[in-house]
């Protein structure tokens, strides 16, 4: 397999071919099964005319899946630097669309404060310098300022009370990540070898622009530092019955990264990879914590 050509303007380090597309779709259903939801239960989703964005949409699978659970009046928009993995436009529901978008560029004016719900998942290989804050600030710019979801006085609340209230929650952000640095090695037998799995972890990490980042574990704290309200961190270890599926998915990701390099280094890592696959089949795997961090944009009202 040829190494992926570097594109300095594209921070995505993985492939966008047919195999990668199938892997992303498998990954989506693993997340859905493990977390038990597409949208956190704290996020209201029954209001008419919701506007929803999926940033880094990939294949668009999350957006197409959640569309079944939202009112028909909802507008769902997938945003990504590349749309190579999304379905043809003519195959999409009428309320779903996809648009080119670079999270590291200035947010287009027509997208600022437009979304009631923003979903993003697995930017761990995209976030730079072990800090999600620049990306988080960009995502906050997309969120509505409260006039859509919470734009009328509450029952028995006067307009004077309504406008004197210091802050009103705006749109919701749901960000899914994995905690790679704190992964756990799980074995069916303590005597099972894991040497190659550990070598593979270290070898692949050395290839990345930003090695396995520690920031996902503290994402809720970053939300609060940006003034977000009603922050929830839902963290879960993968259940053992699904561990082989998610581990296989991670092996595929490592294989994609290995095939970005060339020459002797690729050959060495491919040999380690083959041995790691054997160890996996004999009952050794990495269990990685999956997490969704949810919060609302807090908006200071004019007095």
C-alpha positions in Angstrom: 0.0 0.0 0.0 1.4 3.4 -0.9 2.1 5.9 1.8 -0.4 8.7 2.2 0.8 11.9 0.6 1.3 14.7 3.1 -0.9 17.7 2.9 0.1 20.5 5.3 -3.3 22.0 5.2 -5.0 18.8 6.1 -4.5 17.7 9.8 -6.1 14.3 9.3 -3.4 11.6 9.4 -5.5 8.6 8.5 -6.8 7.3 5.1 -10.0 8.1 3.3 -10.2 5.0 1.1 -12.9 2.3 1.1 -11.4 0.3 4.0 -11.1 3.4 6.1 -14.7 4.3 5.4 -15.8 0.9 6.5 -13.7 1.2 9.6 -15.3 4.5 10.5 -18.8 3.1 10.1 -17.9 0.1 12.3 -16.4 2.5 14.9 -19.7 4.5 15.0 -21.8 1.4 15.8 -19.3 0.3 18.5 -19.6 3.8 20.1 -23.4 3.7 19.8 -23.6 0.3 21.4 -21.2 1.0 24.2 -22.5 4.5 25.2 -26.1 3.6 24.7 -27.1 6.8 22.9 -26.2 9.0 19.9 -27.1 12.2 21.8 -26.7 12.5 25.5 -30.0 12.3 27.4 -29.4 15.7 28.9 -29.7 17.3 25.4 -33.3 18.2 24.4 -33.9 17.0 20.8 -37.7 17.3 20.3 -37.9 21.0 19.4 -38.9 21.9 15.9 -36.4 23.5 13.5 -33.3 22.4 15.4 -30.1 23.0 13.6 -27.4 20.4 14.2 -23.8 20.3 13.1 -21.4 17.3 13.0 -17.9 18.6 12.9 -15.3 16.3 11.4 -18.2 14.3 10.0 -16.1 11.7 8.2 -18.5 9.4 6.5 -21.5 11.3 7.9 -22.7 8.1 9.7 -23.5 9.9 13.0 -25.5 12.6 11.2 -27.5 10.1 9.1 -28.2 7.9 12.2 -29.3 10.7 14.5 -31.6 12.1 11.8 -34.0 9.2 12.5 -34.4 10.5 16.1 -35.0 14.1 15.4 -38.1 16.0 14.1 -38.4 16.2 10.3 -37.9 19.9 10.6 -34.4 19.6 11.9 -31.6 20.7 9.6 -28.5 18.5 9.9 -25.1 19.6 8.5 -21.9 17.6 8.3 -18.7 19.7 8.2 -15.3 18.4 7.3 -12.2 19.4 5.5 -12.8 16.5 3.0 -16.1 15.1 1.9 -14.5 12.1 0.1 -16.2 9.6 2.4 -19.7 11.0 2.5 -22.6 9.6 0.4 -23.7 11.1 -2.9 -25.9 14.2 -2.4 -28.8 12.5 -4.3 -28.9 9.7 -1.7 -29.3 12.0 1.3 -32.5 12.8 3.2 -33.7 16.3 2.3 -32.7 17.7 5.6 -29.1 16.5 5.6 -26.2 18.2 3.8 -22.4 18.2 3.9 -20.1 21.2 3.6 -16.3 21.8 3.4 -15.0 23.2 6.7 -11.6 23.5 8.3 -11.7 23.8 12.1 -8.4 25.7 12.1 -9.6 28.4 9.8 -11.7 31.4 10.7 -15.4 30.3 11.2 -17.4 31.5 8.2 -19.8 34.3 9.2 -22.9 32.4 8.1 -22.1 29.6 10.5 -21.4 31.7 13.6 -23.9 31.1 16.4 -26.1 29.1 14.1 -26.3 25.6 15.7 -28.4 24.4 18.6 -26.4 21.2 18.8 -22.8 20.6 17.7 -21.4 17.0 17.8 -17.7 16.1 17.3 -15.9 12.9 17.9 -12.3 11.6 17.9 -10.2 14.6 17.1 -7.4 13.2 19.2 -5.1 12.9 16.2 -6.1 16.3 14.9 -5.8 18.5 18.0 -2.3 20.1 18.2 0.2 20.7 21.0 -1.8 18.6 23.5 -4.4 21.4 23.9 -8.0 21.2 22.8 -8.6 24.8 23.8 -8.1 26.4 20.3 -10.5 23.9 18.8 -13.0 24.2 21.6 -13.1 28.0 21.1 -13.9 27.4 17.5 -16.7 25.0 18.3 -18.2 27.5 20.7 -18.4 30.0 18.0 -20.8 27.7 16.1 -23.2 27.4 19.0 -26.4 29.4 19.2 -26.6 32.1 21.9 -29.8 30.9 23.5 -32.4 32.6 21.4 -33.3 29.4 19.7 -33.5 26.8 22.4 -34.1 29.2 25.3 -35.4 32.4 23.8 -38.6 33.0 25.7 -39.3 33.7 29.3 -40.0 30.7 31.5 -43.5 30.2 33.0 -44.4 32.9 35.5 -41.2 34.8 34.7 -41.6 38.5 33.7 -39.7 40.1 30.9 -37.9 42.2 33.4 -36.7 39.1 35.2 -35.9 37.4 31.9 -33.6 40.1 30.7 -31.9 40.7 34.1 -30.8 37.1 34.4 -27.0 37.2 34.1 -26.5 34.3 31.8 -28.6 31.9 29.6 -27.5 28.6 28.3 -27.1 28.5 24.5 -26.4 25.5 22.2 -25.1 22.2 23.3 -21.6 20.7 22.5 -21.1 16.9 22.7 -17.5 15.9 22.1 -16.5 12.2 22.1 -12.9 11.1 22.7 -10.8 8.2 23.9 -8.2 8.3 26.7 -5.3 6.6 25.0 -2.5 7.3 27.5 -4.4 5.6 30.2 -5.4 2.5 28.3 -5.4 -0.9 30.1 -3.9 -4.1 28.8 -6.5 -6.9 29.2 -5.6 -10.6 28.9 -7.6 -13.8 29.0 -4.6 -15.4 30.8 -1.9 -13.5 32.7 0.7 -15.6 30.9 -0.3 -14.3 27.4 2.3 -12.3 25.7 1.8 -8.6 25.0 5.3 -7.6 24.0 4.5 -6.8 20.4 1.3 -4.9 21.3 3.3 -2.7 23.6 6.1 -2.3 21.0 3.4 -1.4 18.4 1.9 1.2 20.7 5.3 2.9 21.2 6.3 2.6 17.5 3.1 4.1 16.2 3.2 6.9 18.8 6.6 7.9 17.5 5.2 8.4 14.0 2.5 10.9 15.0 2.8 14.7 14.7 1.4 14.9 18.2 1.9 11.7 20.2 -1.0 10.1 22.1 -2.4 13.1 23.9 -3.5 13.4 27.6 -6.0 16.2 27.1 -9.2 14.1 26.6 -9.3 13.0 30.2 -9.5 16.7 31.3 -11.9 17.9 28.6 -14.7 18.7 31.1 -12.3 21.0 33.0 -11.5 22.8 29.7 -15.3 23.2 29.1 -15.7 24.9 32.5 -12.6 27.1 31.9 -14.3 28.4 28.8 -17.4 29.3 30.8 -19.6 26.4 29.7 -22.6 25.4 31.8 -24.2 22.1 32.9 -21.0 20.2 32.0 -21.2 16.4 32.1 -18.4 13.9 31.5 -19.7 10.3 30.7 -16.7 8.0 30.8 -16.8 4.3 30.2 -14.4 1.4 29.8 -15.3 -0.9 27.0 -17.3 -3.9 28.0 -15.4 -7.2 27.6 -18.0 -8.6 25.1 -17.2 -5.7 22.7 -13.4 -5.5 23.5 -12.3 -7.6 20.6 -14.3 -5.4 18.1 -12.9 -2.1 19.4 -9.4 -3.6 19.6 -9.6 -4.7 16.0 -10.6 -1.2 15.0 -7.6 0.2 16.8 -5.3 -2.2 15.1 -6.7 -1.0 11.7 -5.9 2.5 12.7 -2.3 1.6 13.6 -2.0 -0.2 10.3 -3.1 2.9 8.4 -0.5 5.0 10.3 2.3 2.4 9.6 1.5 2.5 5.9 2.1 6.3 5.8 5.9 5.7 6.2 8.3 4.1 3.8 11.3 1.9 3.7 12.9 0.0 6.5 10.9 1.7 9.2 7.6 0.5 7.6 9.0 -3.1 7.2 10.0 -3.2 10.9 6.6 -1.9 12.1 4.7 -4.2 9.8 6.6 -7.2 11.4 5.7 -5.9 14.9 2.1 -5.4 13.8 1.8 -9.0 12.5 3.1 -10.3 15.8 0.7 -8.0 17.7 -2.2 -9.4 15.7 -1.2 -13.0 16.8 -1.0 -11.9 20.4 -4.5 -10.4 20.1 -5.9 -13.6 18.7 -4.5 -15.4 21.7 -6.3 -13.1 24.1 -4.6 -9.8 24.7 -6.1 -6.4 23.9 -6.0 -2.8 24.9 -9.1 -1.5 26.7 -9.5 2.2 26.1 -11.9 4.5 28.0 -14.5 6.1 25.8 -16.0 9.4 26.9 -18.5 12.0 25.8 -18.2 15.4 27.3 -21.4 17.5 27.1 -21.9 21.2 28.0 -23.9 24.3 27.1 -22.6 27.6 25.9 -23.2 30.3 28.5 -24.2 33.6 27.1 -24.1 37.0 28.9 -27.2 38.9 28.2 -27.3 42.6 27.5 -28.5 44.5 30.6 
